[in-house]
């Protein structure tokens, strides 16, 4: 989706990270933590949960924390030689017109829109939204969940409540994974990671953690839920506004949806396994198949209903 040229961007919702430590996500890697899974990849950075009932949201208990989280360590030996996103780049991100021609500004604008959506949506379910910053970096930076680098891909760290995005990832999403490079393909990535933040706020992340792999595992169900939550944002994205009330985004087009679906499909476990190892091994899936990722994203944007994103309320998600 394209941004309205005159929409005003709020750069206070992002910060810069890089090899120089500009506003990174925290110190070194503490043992036994959990990362909100990266948008695509074979690295097992997954969130696991189990919950009952037919709805995700509703009245009543809205508490929760990210306590008791467990995961694998980010492998710092894989960190590439890094540059950094200069703070001055954010000064160029003033309007929607800037977001339409610059990927760093697109991240800023998407964060603005996604957070405005959740700020307006969660109170309808007797919950308050807690804003979080996105750290934009290039190469590597430190997060509360360890060293972030381009090989990990975008992710949400519940230990410092920040989203981490390598500014070069969108190019890789297109060249390496095969997404079409459209605006919504990129915006979907950001919205997916904020879906993990919503799961954190719901208290889902401290529920029973099991089934880390497999086509219908807990890990896959969490990732597909984040895809669906991203889809609900798409449904309501044109309702999001800047601080002056100006709509942030132009009307969604059929091509926008095709772009988002191309990204969802590109980061399906089966597609990645075919590229990386020449065969598909569903027992190792952590994010879901290309078809499942497209289906659950579509479920979100077609219904715009958070309660239709309960991936744990169905027998199979694949």
C-alpha positions, 0 to 999 in steps of 0.5 A: 500500500502506498502512503499519502504524500502529505501524511506526517511521520513520527520518527520517535517510534523508531531508533537506530542500531548498528555496529556502533551500538546506536540505540541497540536493543540491550546488552549481551545475550542472557541464557535461555531466552525467547525471540519472536520468530523472524519472518522467514528462515530455518533458524529456530527462533520461535514462540510457543504457546497453547491456549483454549477457547474459541476467541483470542480477545474478549473481555476480562483478563488482559494481563500477561508477561513474557516470563519463562521464555526459552529458546536457542541463542542467536549464533553470533558467529554468523554475524556479518561485517556490519555498517549502521543506519545513521540517525540522520537518515530518520531526519529525511523521513518526514512525510508519506512521500518519503516513505514511498521512495525510501525503505527506511522511511517506509519502515517508519511509516508502517510502524506508525500505521500498525501502532495506530491500528493497535492503539485504536483496536485493543481498547475495543477488547478492554485492553490497552496497547503498549507501544514499542519501538522498532530498531532499524539497523544494517549488518548487526546490532545488539538486542535484549535477545542477543546479537541481531544480524541480517541472517536472522531476519526481522524479529520481535524480542519480548525481553526488551519489547522491541522489533528489529529490522535490518534495513537491507532485508527487503532487498533480500526478501525479493532477490533471495526469497522471491517476493515481488518487491511491492510496498505491501510485501514489505509492510507485511513483514513489519506488521507480522512482527508487531503481531508477536508483540500483540501475542506478548501483550495478550499473555500468550507467550508465557503459556505452555511451551511445546511442539517446536517443530512440525506442520501443526506444531505450536511454533507454526501456529504462533507464526500463522497467528502473527500472519493473520494479525498482520492481515487484520491491520491490512483490512483497517490500514486506511483508517490509521492516521498521523497525529493531525488526523491525516490518513497514513495510507491510500486505498488498498489495491488488488496488486497490493494484496498480491504483493503481500501474498507473494511475501507470505508465500516466499517465506513458507517453510516448504519454499525455503527448504526447497531452496536451501536443501532441495527437499521438503521436510515438514517435520522440521517446519517452524513457520508454516507452509507457503499455502498456510501462510497465505491462507492465514494472512488472507483470513485476517485481511478478509475478515478484519476480525482478530478473533478469526486468528485463533490458530489454536482453535482448529485441528490443522493449520496447514 
